[in-house]
Each structure stands twice: as C-alpha cells, then as structure tokens.
Amino acid sequence: MARPVTKVDEDAYGVNICLADMSVEGDLLHEDNERAMWVDMVSTTLKGGILNANLNIDAGSKWIANKDSKVHFLADINIAQIDAGEGVTIEATGA
C-alpha cells in the first residue's frame, strides 16, 4: 500500500539521518520523490536495506545489506565496509 506524501511548493531540504556509535538492524526506506534522504554513518554497523539515500560511511562503519538497496555514495569508501547477503543487489552511484 502506498503511503501518502505531503506535497511541497518550495525547495525542500529532505531528511537528514545521523547514526553514530551504534549497532542497529533495520531498513532505511525513502519513498518520497520530492525530497532527498541524507544518511551519515559514524562508527556504526547497520544491518538492513537502504533505499534511495545519499550515503556517507566513515572508516569506522560497516553496512551489511540484507535487502536489495539503492544508494548514492557521497565520498570514497573502502569496499570492505560493505557486505551483502547471497542474492542481494546493491545499486550504487557516486564516489
């Protein structure tokens, strides 16, 4: 079922998420096509899918994708910081 989306008349900044000093499991799903989602991971391990996010992962963080995901990396990352389960696809653009 589609979620209702609040329309914007002017430029909108979007959603900013900072995950710091934690280990967390769950999905970050962004379905709003009028606003962007920005995610910063600082010394964090995330196990879950990420959909439609601009993603920054510091050197102390790790992402374990357990669902198909789509992200745009804002900076260079070490590929060893990302893992995906068998059959999981990560579509990524950026640095």
C-alpha positions in Angstrom: 0.0 0.0 0.0 1.4 3.4 -1.0 2.0 5.9 1.8 0.6 9.4 1.5 3.2 12.0 0.5 3.0 15.6 1.6 3.5 17.8 -1.4 5.9 20.8 -1.3 5.6 24.1 -3.0 9.2 25.3 -2.5 12.5 23.6 -2.4 12.6 21.1 0.4 15.8 20.0 2.2 14.7 16.5 2.9 15.6 14.0 5.6 18.9 14.0 7.5 19.8 10.9 9.5 22.9 10.5 11.6 23.7 7.1 13.0 26.6 7.4 15.5 28.3 4.9 17.8 25.7 2.1 17.4 25.0 -1.3 16.0 21.5 -1.3 14.5 19.3 -3.6 12.4 16.5 -2.4 10.2 15.8 -0.7 6.9 16.1 2.9 5.8 13.5 3.2 3.1 12.9 6.6 1.4 10.0 6.7 -0.9 9.5 10.5 -1.2 10.4 11.6 -4.7 10.3 15.4 -3.9 12.9 15.4 -1.1 16.2 13.6 -0.7 17.4 11.5 2.2 20.9 12.0 3.6 22.5 9.4 5.8 25.7 9.7 7.8 27.1 6.6 9.5 29.8 7.3 12.1 31.3 4.3 14.0 28.1 2.4 13.2 27.2 -1.1 11.9 23.9 -1.2 10.0 22.3 -4.5 9.0 19.5 -3.8 6.6 18.4 -2.4 3.3 18.8 1.2 2.2 16.6 2.7 -0.5 17.1 6.0 -2.2 19.7 7.6 0.1 22.7 9.8 -0.3 25.1 7.8 2.0 28.3 8.8 3.8 30.1 6.0 5.7 33.1 6.9 7.9 36.1 4.5 8.2 34.7 3.0 11.5 31.4 2.0 10.0 30.1 -1.1 8.2 26.9 -1.8 6.2 25.5 -5.3 5.8 22.8 -5.2 3.2 20.2 -7.9 3.7 17.7 -6.5 1.1 18.2 -5.0 -2.4 19.3 -1.4 -2.0 19.9 1.7 -4.0 22.3 4.4 -2.7 24.5 7.3 -3.9 27.9 7.4 -2.1 29.0 10.9 -1.1 32.6 10.1 -0.6 35.1 7.3 -1.4 34.7 4.2 0.7 36.6 1.0 1.3 34.6 -1.7 -0.4 35.4 -4.0 2.6 33.0 -1.8 4.7 30.0 -3.2 2.7 28.7 -6.7 2.7 25.6 -8.2 1.1 23.8 -11.4 1.7 23.5 -14.0 -1.1 21.2 -12.8 -3.8 21.1 -9.2 -2.5 21.9 -6.5 -5.1 23.2 -3.0 -4.2 22.8 -0.4 -6.9 25.3 2.4 -6.2 26.4 5.6 -7.8 28.9 8.3 -6.7 32.4 8.3 -5.4 
